[in-house]
Amino acid sequence: MTDDVSVTVPARPVGAQAATARWRRRGTTQGRGGVARFAVGERDFTVDGRPVRLLSGAMHYFRVHEAQWDHRLAMLRAMGLNCVETYVPWNLHEPRPGEFRDPEALGRFLDAAQAAGLWAIVRPGPYICAEWENGGLPEWLTGPLGRRVRTRDAEYLRAVDAWFGRLLPQVVARQCDGGGPVIVVQAENEYGSYGSDAGYLAWLVERLRALGVRVPLCTSDGPEDHMLSGGSVPGVLATVNFGSGAREAFAALRRHRADGPLMCMEFWCGWFTHWGRGEEPRAAEDAAAALREILECGASVNVYMAHGGTSFGGWAGANRAGTLQDGELRSTVTSYDYQAPVDERGRPTEKFWRFREVLAEYADGPLPPVPEPLPVLAAPVRAVVGEWAPAGEVLAALGGAEVEAAGPATFEELGVDRGLVRYQVTVPGPRGRYPLRVRGLRDRAVVCVDGELRTVVDGEDAVLGEVAGPASVELWVASLGRVNYGPRLAESKGIVGGLLHERQYLHGVRSRGLRLDALEEAGAADRVPFRAVEGAGGGAGVYRGTLTVAGRPGDADLALPGWRHGFAWINGFCLGRYRAEGPQRTLYVPGPVLREGDNTLLLWEWEGAPALVGRGAGAPGLYPCTAGS
C-alpha cells in the first residue's frame, strides 16, 4: 500500500449554502446524502470501496478576484471536473515575519469549492514554484538563508512550522472526514527537481500530520528517476507532472512505486510566457489527445491550469535561461492565462470544449450547462492623467531608511520584496573618463549621472558608459521578479557585487528601497507630493488620473500606449506589471474592481511617461474584454 490513510467524505461534495446565481445552481451537483469512505488503495482512489477517478483542475484563489471565484469554479464543473487544486503562496500571506495577511482567504476558497460541488486538493508548499515570486518563499527568509531553504536547516524549519501553524487550521477544519471538501494535501512541490534532503521531506510529512492533517498526503515530481527518487517519501502517494507521453511517465512512476493510484498532478495543457519573448501555443486537439491518453491509462488527473487567472500585485516570478537554469533572467508576464481551457477572463476556449468532450465520457452523469459569461465594460473609457510626482520625491515620502555602506545593499537587506532600490555613489575627482561598471546586477537599472538620464541596462555585468570625475551617479534598480524554479531560487536582488570606475571599486554607496506595496498602505497617496502634469512628457514617477465609467461596470482591459515599464492600480487594486516590449499588451481589469462614476488610476512608471501625456496623448484607456483580448 502507498498510503493506507482512510477518511470519510461526502459521496459528492454538497453546497455549503443555497446558490442564488443561475450559473452556480447549474454548476452544483447535489450529494446523495450521508458520507462515504475515501481511501487511497493499491490501484485506485475509492469511495465506499468503489473505484473513483479524480478529475481535477488547477485554479489559484490568489490569481482570481474573490468576487469571481464562484463563476470560475462553476466553469470547472461545467468542463467535467469533480475537484479543484490550489497552491498557497507563503510570501503573499506573510510579507514580514509574523505579519499575516488574510490566510483565511484559503478557507473561503475551499468553502466556495464545496458550494460548487467540487472536492479540493491543497498544495501548501512551503515552496510552490507556480511562476510566482520566489516560488512562494518570503524574501525575508531566503535573504539571510539563501540555499539553506528547503533543507533541514533549523532556522528554516522554525519559520515553516510557524507558518504552517497559522495556515493549516484553514485546511484541517475543512477535511472531508469533517464534511469538508479537502481530500488530499501535498507535501512540498517537485522537490526532486531541486534537492535530495530526504530528512526534510520526512519532517514535513510529520509536521503536517502533527498539525492535524488526516487526509492522504502526496508528493509530485517530474517523471525522471532522479526526480522521483529525490522527491518521494515512503508511505506517501507519489504523483507525476508532465504535458504529454502519459504511458512513458506512468511507467517511470511504476519503476519507483509498484502500487498506488496513478495520477498526473500537473497535466501541462499550455505554458507560461516571458516578457520580450513569443508565446508557445499548444493546439486544443493536441492537448485533448494527451488528456485522453492519461485517462486511458486509468489515471486521475489535475489539469494545470484549468483556469490560470492573473498574477495581480506584481507577484509574477522569473526563470533563468539555459539547460541548468543559470543563464539570463527571464521575467514572467502578468497574465497567467497559460492557454488554459478557461482563459484569463473566464471565457471558454476551444480547449475547454475539446476537454469537455473527453471528460464527459468519464463523468457520473450529464455535465452541468456552461455558465453564462460575466458582464463586460459597456464602452471604452479614456483616462485623464492630470497629476504626477517624480520618483525621488515618491521615494522620500514612502521609502525605507537609507543605508550607507562600503558596497550596495541588496533588496533583502533593505526589506524590499517587490519594488525598487536607488543606489547613489560619487565618482571622485578630478579624474578622466573611464568606464563605469556594475557587477552583480540582478535586475534592470536606470542610470543617471549628475541628474541626467544616461542609460537603461540589465545583465549581471553591465557597462554604464564612460564617466569623468567628480560626478554623482544614481542607479534606480527595479526588480523584474524573483526566480521561482531551479538552482538560482532564493538568490538576492538588486546589486550583489559592486560599482567600479575603471578597475576601482566605488565605496560609500547609499542605498534606499521602496516596496511596491508602500503605495497600497492607508494614507500613502496623501503623503505623495503630486503636482500638475505640465508640458511634454514626464520622467519616472507616480502618475495619477481618473477613469469615469458610465453605467454598469464590467470586465475590461487597460491599455497603456507609450508607457514603458511599471505597475498599474485602479481603486487601490494592483493589476500588475506592464512592459512596452510585450508580448502582453493590456492588463486585465476584473469587473468588481471598477465602480460606476470616477475610478482612481495610479501608474508607477519606472522609465519615463510617454510624450505629451499631460495634453491627452498617450492616455491610458479601458476597453471592453473581447474575444482574443
N, C-alpha and C positions, 0 to 999 in steps of 0.2 A: 504493500500500500504506500502511496506517496504521502498522503495527508489524511489520516483517519478521523479528522475532526468532523463531527456531525452536529448540525443545529437545526432548529425549526424555522420555517419560512412560510409565509402565506402562499397558497397554491398559485396565485397570481397576485402581484402587488396591487393593493387596493388604495384608491384615492383617499388622502387624509381628510379631505373636506369636499363639500359639494362643488363641482366645477360649474362655473357660470358662463364662461365663454364658450361659444359654439365649437371652436376648434379644440378646446380642452375636453368637452363632452365626447366629441368624436374620438379623441386620442386616448381615452381611458378604457382599459379593459377591466371590467368588474370581476373581482375574485369570486371563486366558487364557494367561499365560506370555509371557516376552520383554518388550521395550519397544516403544513406538510413538513416532512423531514428532508432537509437539504444536506447532501453529503458529497464529498469528493471520493469517488471509488477508484477501482483499479483501472477502469477504462472510461468511465462516464461520470459526469455530474448527475446526481439522481435526486428526485423528489418523490418521497414515499416509495422508494425502490424503483421508480420508473425513470429510465434514462431521459435526461433533458439536455438541450443544447443552449449554450449562452450565445445569443445573437446581440452583441453589444456594439455600442458606438461611442467614440470619444467626443466629449463636449466639455470644455473647461469653463466652469462657472465664472472664473475671473476674466474671461475673454468675451463675455456676453453681458450686456446691460441687464441688471436683475429684473427689470420690468419686462424683459423679453425672454426670460428663461422658459416660461410656460409654452410659448409659441414654438421655440426651438425643440423642446422636449417632445411636444406633440408631433413635430416633423419627424423626429427619430422613430416614434411609434408608427407613424404612417408609412415609413420606409420599410417596416417589418422587423424592427429591433425590439427586444424584450429587456434590454439592460443598457445603462449608460455608465461610462467610465470617466473619471476626472482625476487629474493631478491636484496637488495642493502646494502652492509656492510659499515657502517659508519666508523669503525676504519681503514679500508683499504684506504679510501679516505681522512680522516683527522687524520693522525698519531700523530700530535701535534696540540694544539689549534690554529686555524686559518691558519694552513698549509694544503692546499688542494692539493691532488694528483689525477688529471685526473678524476674528476666526470663526465667529458664529455664522458667517456667510456660507461656509461649507454645510452646516446643519440645515440652513434654509434651503439650499440647493437640493440636498438629499430629500427633504420634505416635498419639494416640488417634483422631484423624480418619482417619488412614490405616488403623488397625486396624478401623475401622468401615466401610471401603470407600468413603471419600469423598476427593475432591480438596479443595484448600483455596485460598481467596483470602485474602491478608493485607493489612490496611489499617493501616499503622503510623503514619499521620499525617505530621508530628508533631501536627497538630490533628485531632481525630476527631468533634467535636460529640457525638453519641450520648447526648444528655441526661445527660451526665457532667460532673462538676465541672470548670469552666473549659475545657470541651471537650478535656480531657486534658492541657492545658498546665500545668506546675508553677507554683504561685503565687510561688515564689522567683525565677522568671524573669519572669513577667508583672508582678509588683510593680514592679521597677525599670524595666522596658522599656515597659510599657503598650502603646500601639498600634504600637510598633516590632516587635512579634512578627508573624510571617507575612509578613515582608519580607526584603530583602537586608541588613538591619542586621547588622553584623559580629558583635556580641555574641550576637545570637540565633542566627546561623548556627554559631558556635562551639559553643554549647550543643547544638544539634540534631546536629551532627556527632559530638560526644562521645556523645550518647545513641544514635544510630544505630550507632556503632561498638561499643557494648556490646550492643545488641539484635539487630542483623541477623545475627550468626552463628547465631542460632536459626532464622532463615529460610533463610540460604544453605545450611546443611547439609542442609536438607530440601527442596530444589528437585527438581522432577520429573526433571531430567536426571541426578540422582544417585540416582534411585529413590524419592524422597520424594513427598509429596502436593501441594506448593505449585506452582501453575500460573500465578498472576497476583499481582502486588504493586501496590497503588495508591499513587500519589504525592499527598500532601496529601488534602484532602477538601472538596468543594463550595467550592473556593477562589473561584469566580466569584460566589458569594453574598457575598463579603467584600472581596476586594481585586483589584488589577489589576497586580501586580508580576510581569510575565512572566519577568523575570530570576530571581526567587526560585524559580519553578516549574522553570525550566531548571536551576538549581543543584541542586534536589532530585533531579531525574532523573539528573544527572551523578553526584551522590554515591551514589545507590542503585546505579548501575552500578559505580562505583569500589569500593564496599564488597562487591561480589561478587554482586549480584542479576542473574541471567542470564535469568530467565523474563520474559515480556511484562509491561510496565508499563501502567497505565491511570490515567485521571482519572475523576471522577464529579461531575456538576453537575446543577442543575435544567434543565428543557427550555425555557429562555428565552435569547434571543440574547445579552444582556449576561452571563449566567452562563456560557454556553458559550464565548463569546469571551474572557472573563476567566479561565476555569479550565482551558482546554485547552492542550496542549503539542504542537507539531508533531512528528510521528513517533511519538506515544504514543496508544494506543487511547483514545478518548473514549466515555464511557457516560453515561446519564442516569438521574435519580431522579424518581419520581412515584408516585402512587397510583391513577390512572385516566387514561383518554384516551391509550392507548398509540400509536395511529396519529398523533395530533397531536404527541406527544412525539418520536416517531422521525422525523417529518417535520422538526421543528426541528433534530434532530441531523444529518439529512442536508443541511440548508442549510449546515452548518459542516463536515461530513465526508462527502464523496461516497462513500467506501468504508470498509471495516472492518466487522466483525460488529456487529450491533445487540445492545445489552444494556441492560437496566434493572438498574443496580447496586443500587438500593433500590426495591423494589416495596412501598410502604407499605400493608400489609394491615390495619393498625389504627392506633392512635395512643397517645401517652403522656398522662398525667394530672397535673394540678397540685393541690396542697393547696388545699382550700376551694372547689373548682370541680367541676362534674359531669364524668362521663366522656363521651366521644364514641364510642359504639359503632358498629361497621361490620358490617353483616349478612354472614353467611357466603356467601350466594348472590351478593351484590353483589361481594364480594372475589374469589370464584371466577370470576365472569364477567370481571372485569378481568384476572385471571391468564390466562384463556383468550385474551383479546384480545392480550396480549403474545406468547404462543406462536404464535398465528395469524399474527402479523407476521413469523414466522421468527426471532424474537429469543431470546437467552438471558436468564435472569432470576436475581436474587437476592432471595428473599422476606425482607423486613425487617418484623418479625422472624419467623423460623421458630420460635424459642424465645427469649423475652425475658429470663426469669430475674428477678434481683433486684439492686438497687443496694446490696449489702451495704456496711458500713463507712462509711455516711454520704457516699457518693460521688455521690448524685443531684445533678444540676445544676439550673439555673433558666433562665427566659426573662424577657424584658421584653415587656410588652404593647404593643399599637399596631402600626400598619402599618409603622412604621420600627423596631420592636423597641426603643423608647426610653422606654416608659412604666413602669407599676408592675411591681415584681418579683413573678414567679410561680414559686414553688418546686415542683419536680417530686417526686412521691411516691416512696417507697422501692421499691414494686413496679414492675418493668419488664415486666409481663405483656404490654402492648402489644396486647392482644386477638389474640395470636399463635395460630397453629394448635395449637402445643404450649404449654399455659398455664404460668404461673409455677411450678406444682408438678409439671410434667412430664406432664400428662394430655392426651390428645387432645380437642380441642374439635370442635364442629360444623364449624368452618372447616377443621380437619385432614381430616375425611372428605370435604368438598367439594373441597379441593385435591388430595387423593389420587386422586379420580375423574378430575380434569383431568390430573394429572401421569402417571397410568397410561397414558394414550394416547400419551405421548411416551417411555416407558421402553423399554429394550432387551429386557426380558423381564418375567416376573411380579415384582411387588413383594414384598419380604420381609414376613412377618407382623408385625403391630404388637406391640411388646414389652409384656410384662405390667407392670402398674403396680408401683412400688416400695412397700415396706411403709409403713403409716401408724401413728401412735401408737395403741396399743390402747385406751386410756381417758383421759379428761380428768385433768389434774393441776393442783392448785391450789398456788400458791406461798406459802411462808411468808416474809414480808419482815420481818425482825427487827432490822436494823441500818441506820443511815444516818450520813452526815457532811454537815454544812452546806457550801454552796457555797464560802464564804470559806475554810474550813479545807481543802477539796479544792484550791483554788487555791494556798493557802500550801504545801501538800505537793507538788503536781505541776506548778505553773505555771512559766512562764518568769520572767526577770528583769523587775522593774518599771522602767518608763521614765517620767521626768518631763520635760515639755516645755511650751512655751507653749500648744500645742494637742494634741488627741488623736492618738495614734499609730494607724496603720492595722494591720489584721491582718498585712499583708505586712511592715511594718516590725518587727513583733514575732515574725515567723517562724511565724505560725499559718495553716494552710491550712483545716482544718475545726476547729470548736470555738467558743470564746467569748473575749471580752476584757472585763475590768472596767475601767471608767473612773471615777476619783474626782476630784472637784473641790470647792472650798469657795466658797460664796457669802459674800462678805464682809459685814460689818455693823457697826453696825446699819443696816438699810435696810428699806423697806417691802416689801409683797408685790407682786412683778412676775412676769409670765410667764417661765418658764424654757423655752428652746427649744434644740433640737438641729438643726443644719443639716448636710446631707450624711450622713444616717443611711441606710446601705445595707441594713440588716437589721432585726432586731426587738430592742427594748430593754426590759428590766425595770428600772424606775426606783425607787430607794429614797431617801428623804430622812430624814436623821437616824436611819438604821437601820430605818425603817418602809417597807413596800411602798407606793408611791404609785400607780403605773400601769404598764401594758404598752403600748408604742407601736411603730408601724412607719411607714415613709414617709420620703421624702427630707427633709422639713421638718416636724418634729413638735413640738407644744406639750406640755410635760410637766406643765403646771399652774402655779399661782402659788406662789411660794416667798418667804418673808421671810428676810432675813439677820440674823445669821450662820446658815449651815446647811451641813451636809455632804451632798453628793449623790453617789450611786453609780448608774452605768448599766451593767448587765450586757447586753452586746450579743452575741447568738448569731447565727452565720452561718446563713442559710437556704439556702445553696447558691450557687455561683458561676454566672454566666451562661455558657451553652455555645454560644450562637449569636447572631449579629448584631453591630451596631456597639458594643454595650456589653461584648463579650468582653474579658477582661483587666482589667476595672475593679477597683479596690481595694474591700476590705470593711471594715466597722466604721463609724467616723465619719470622714468625709473633709473635713468643714467645721469646725465648732466648736460650743461651748456658749455660749449667750448668756442673760444675765439682763437683762430689758428689752431694750435695744439694745447692751449692753456685753458684749464677749467676756470669758469667764472664763478666765484664764490659770493656769498651774501645774497642768496636768492630769496625773494619774498614771495610766498605762496598764499593765496586766499581762494577758498572754494565757495560755490553757490549750488546748493542742492536743487534739483528740479522741483521737488515738492514744496520748496520755500514759497513759491508763487501760489500755492493752494492753502496756505495757512490763513486762519482768520485774521482779517485786517491787513494782509500783506499788500494788497493793491493800494490801500490808503497810505502806506509808507513809501511807495514808489513815487518819485517826483516827476509825474507826467507833465508834458508840455505839448503845445500845438505842433502838429507836423507842418513844417514850412518848407517851401521851395521844392527842389527836385531831389528825390531820393532820400535816403537816410542810412545811417550806419547800423552796426549791430546794436541790439537793444530789445526792449519790450514795447510792442505796439498795441494800442487798444482801440477797438472800434465797436460798431453796433450793427447787428443784423435784425431787421424788422420783418417779422413773419406775420403775414396777413392770413387770417383763417386758421384752420386746424393744422398743427404741426404734424410732421411725419418723417420717415427716414429720408436722409439727404446725404449728398456728397459735398465736401468742402473742397473747392478748387482754389489754388494759390498761385496764379500765374506770375512768374517773375521772381517769386520768393525763393531763396536759395537753400537754407538749411535751418531747421529749428523745430519748435513744438507749438501746437495749437490747443487752445482751450475754448470751449463755449460754455458759458454759465458755470465756470469753475470745474468743468469736466474735461480732463486731458484726453484729447483724441489721439495723441501720439506724435511721432516724429514725421516730418516731411523733408524730402530732399529733392532738389531740382533734377538730379540725374536719373530719377526713375529706377525701375520701371513703374512703380506705383505713382500715379499722377493725382489722386484725390484721397482724402481721408473720409472714412465712413462716419456719419453722424447719426447715432440711434435717435429715433423719433422722440423718446422720452426725455432726451437732453434738452430739446427745444421747447419753447413756450410761445403762445400767441403774443404778438407785440414785440417789444425790444429784447434782444438777446445780446449779452456781452461777449465779444470776441477778444481774446488775448493771443498774440503771436510773439513768441520769444525767438527772434531772428538772430542767428549766430554770425552770419557773414555779410549782412547788409541787405536792406529792403530794396525793392525794385525802384527804378527811376520814376519820378512824378507820382509817388504813392499819395502824397498829400493833395494832389489835384484830381484824384479819381482813377488814374491809370494804375494798373497792377492791383486793382482792388480784389480781395478775396470774394468768393461767391458761393452760395448754397444752391444746389441743383437737385431736383427730384431723382431718387435712385431709379435707374432704368436698366433694362437687360444689358448685361455686358459691362456695366459701370463698376 
